[in-house]
Amino acid sequence: MKVVLQRSKEASVTVDGEVKGEIRSGAVLLVGITHEDTKEEARYVADKIVHLRIFEDEEGKMNHSLLDVGGEILSISQFTLYGDVRKGRRPNFMNAAKPEHALSIYDYFNAVLKDKGIKVETGVFGAMMDVNLTNDGPVTIVIESKT
Protein backbone atom coordinates (compact mmCIF):
# COMPACT_ATOMS: atom_id res chain seq x y z
CA MET A 1 0.00 0.00 0.00
CA LYS A 2 1.28 3.42 -0.92
CA VAL A 3 -0.18 6.76 0.14
CA VAL A 4 0.89 10.22 -0.96
CA LEU A 5 -0.14 12.58 1.85
CA GLN A 6 -0.39 16.31 1.21
CA ARG A 7 -1.01 18.62 4.14
CA SER A 8 -3.85 20.84 3.03
CA LYS A 9 -5.57 24.07 4.05
CA GLU A 10 -8.66 23.00 2.11
CA ALA A 11 -9.53 20.41 -0.52
CA SER A 12 -12.40 19.00 -2.56
CA VAL A 13 -13.11 16.31 -5.10
CA THR A 14 -15.59 16.69 -7.94
CA VAL A 15 -17.10 14.07 -10.24
CA ASP A 16 -19.08 15.19 -13.30
CA GLY A 17 -19.31 18.73 -11.92
CA GLU A 18 -20.68 17.61 -8.52
CA VAL A 19 -18.67 17.96 -5.31
CA LYS A 20 -18.45 14.50 -3.73
CA GLY A 21 -16.17 15.34 -0.81
CA GLU A 22 -14.53 18.37 0.75
CA ILE A 23 -12.51 19.17 3.85
CA ARG A 24 -11.13 22.10 5.73
CA SER A 25 -7.63 21.86 7.19
CA GLY A 26 -6.07 18.41 7.22
CA ALA A 27 -4.63 16.03 4.67
CA VAL A 28 -5.36 14.85 1.16
CA LEU A 29 -4.47 11.19 0.69
CA LEU A 30 -3.83 9.63 -2.71
CA VAL A 31 -4.23 5.92 -1.91
CA GLY A 32 -2.68 3.18 -4.05
CA ILE A 33 -3.30 -0.50 -3.39
CA THR A 34 -1.46 -3.47 -4.82
CA HIS A 35 -2.40 -7.17 -5.07
CA GLU A 36 -0.69 -8.26 -1.86
CA ASP A 37 -2.16 -5.55 0.38
CA THR A 38 -4.18 -6.76 3.34
CA LYS A 39 -6.22 -5.24 6.13
CA GLU A 40 -3.08 -5.40 8.27
CA GLU A 41 -1.26 -3.05 5.89
CA ALA A 42 -4.28 -0.76 5.77
CA ARG A 43 -4.38 -0.57 9.60
CA TYR A 44 -0.62 0.10 9.76
CA VAL A 45 -0.78 2.95 7.22
CA ALA A 46 -3.91 4.47 8.78
CA ASP A 47 -2.30 4.45 12.22
CA LYS A 48 0.87 6.02 10.82
CA ILE A 49 -1.14 8.78 9.12
CA VAL A 50 -3.25 9.83 12.11
CA HIS A 51 -0.23 9.98 14.44
CA LEU A 52 2.27 11.50 11.99
CA ARG A 53 3.48 14.82 13.40
CA ILE A 54 3.23 17.08 10.37
CA PHE A 55 1.39 20.08 11.83
CA GLU A 56 3.26 22.93 13.45
CA ASP A 57 3.23 23.82 17.12
CA GLU A 58 3.45 27.36 18.51
CA GLU A 59 7.21 27.37 17.76
CA GLY A 60 6.72 26.40 14.12
CA LYS A 61 8.01 22.84 14.56
CA MET A 62 6.14 19.88 13.14
CA ASN A 63 5.00 18.46 16.48
CA HIS A 64 1.25 17.89 16.09
CA SER A 65 -0.73 15.10 14.43
CA LEU A 66 -4.09 15.13 12.68
CA LEU A 67 -5.64 14.02 15.96
CA ASP A 68 -3.95 16.88 17.85
CA VAL A 69 -5.21 19.58 15.48
CA GLY A 70 -8.64 18.11 14.68
CA GLY A 71 -7.64 17.71 11.04
CA GLU A 72 -9.79 16.11 8.37
CA ILE A 73 -8.92 13.73 5.53
CA LEU A 74 -9.89 13.70 1.87
CA SER A 75 -9.07 10.15 0.71
CA ILE A 76 -8.81 9.52 -3.04
CA SER A 77 -8.26 6.08 -4.60
CA GLN A 78 -5.26 6.31 -6.93
CA PHE A 79 -4.28 3.14 -8.81
CA THR A 80 -1.77 5.13 -10.88
CA LEU A 81 0.59 5.22 -7.87
CA TYR A 82 1.54 1.70 -8.93
CA GLY A 83 2.35 2.71 -12.50
CA ASP A 84 5.70 1.27 -13.59
CA VAL A 85 7.52 3.52 -16.07
CA ARG A 86 10.87 1.73 -16.21
CA LYS A 87 10.23 0.41 -19.73
CA GLY A 88 8.77 2.24 -22.68
CA ARG A 89 6.77 5.43 -22.57
CA ARG A 90 3.43 4.20 -21.29
CA PRO A 91 2.97 3.27 -17.61
CA ASN A 92 2.33 -0.38 -16.83
CA PHE A 93 -0.31 -0.78 -14.11
CA MET A 94 0.08 -4.52 -13.53
CA ASN A 95 1.14 -3.88 -9.90
CA ALA A 96 -2.14 -2.12 -9.08
CA ALA A 97 -4.74 -4.33 -7.42
CA LYS A 98 -7.81 -5.47 -9.33
CA PRO A 99 -10.81 -3.23 -8.58
CA GLU A 100 -12.64 -5.70 -6.30
CA HIS A 101 -9.63 -6.19 -4.02
CA ALA A 102 -8.62 -2.52 -4.13
CA LEU A 103 -12.13 -1.33 -3.20
CA SER A 104 -12.32 -3.75 -0.27
CA ILE A 105 -8.97 -2.58 1.17
CA TYR A 106 -9.70 1.09 0.39
CA ASP A 107 -13.06 0.97 2.17
CA TYR A 108 -11.47 -0.79 5.15
CA PHE A 109 -8.64 1.79 5.27
CA ASN A 110 -11.14 4.67 5.35
CA ALA A 111 -13.20 2.92 8.05
CA VAL A 112 -10.08 2.55 10.22
CA LEU A 113 -9.34 6.27 9.84
CA LYS A 114 -12.91 7.11 10.88
CA ASP A 115 -12.71 4.73 13.84
CA LYS A 116 -9.68 6.72 15.04
CA GLY A 117 -11.85 9.83 15.27
CA ILE A 118 -10.95 11.54 11.99
CA LYS A 119 -13.54 13.03 9.64
CA VAL A 120 -12.98 11.30 6.29
CA GLU A 121 -14.39 12.40 2.95
CA THR A 122 -13.81 10.43 -0.26
CA GLY A 123 -14.19 10.66 -3.97
CA VAL A 124 -15.90 7.99 -6.07
CA PHE A 125 -13.87 4.79 -6.47
CA GLY A 126 -12.95 4.19 -10.11
CA ALA A 127 -14.36 7.49 -11.39
CA MET A 128 -12.57 10.27 -13.20
CA MET A 129 -12.18 12.91 -10.48
CA ASP A 130 -11.06 16.50 -10.28
CA VAL A 131 -9.15 17.02 -7.03
CA ASN A 132 -8.57 20.57 -5.84
CA LEU A 133 -6.40 21.45 -2.87
CA THR A 134 -4.35 24.15 -1.30
CA ASN A 135 -1.17 22.36 -0.26
CA ASP A 136 -0.08 23.76 3.09
CA GLY A 137 3.68 24.25 3.31
CA PRO A 138 3.94 22.55 0.90
CA VAL A 139 4.19 19.35 2.90
CA THR A 140 4.04 16.14 0.87
CA ILE A 141 5.01 12.75 2.29
CA VAL A 142 4.95 9.24 0.82
CA ILE A 143 3.88 6.49 3.25
CA GLU A 144 4.20 2.82 2.42
CA SER A 145 3.10 -0.29 4.24
CA LYS A 146 5.70 -2.54 5.83
CA THR A 147 5.62 -5.07 3.01
Number of C-alpha atoms within 10 A of each C-alpha: 26 22 24 18 21 24 25 25 18 20 23 20 23 18 15 10 9 10 14 15 20 22 22 16 20 29 30 32 25 19 22 24 29 20 14 12 18 19 14 13 20 25 19 16 21 23 15 15 21 21 13 15 17 21 20 13 13 7 7 8 11 13 14 16 20 22 17 12 13 13 22 27 31 29 25 25 23 19 21 16 19 19 15 16 11 9 8 8 8 10 13 15 15 12 17 22 20 13 14 9 16 25 16 12 23 22 14 17 24 22 16 19 22 16 10 12 14 19 16 20 20 20 22 15 15 13 11 11 19 14 17 13 19 16 18 16 11 10 13 17 13 11 17 17 18 9 8
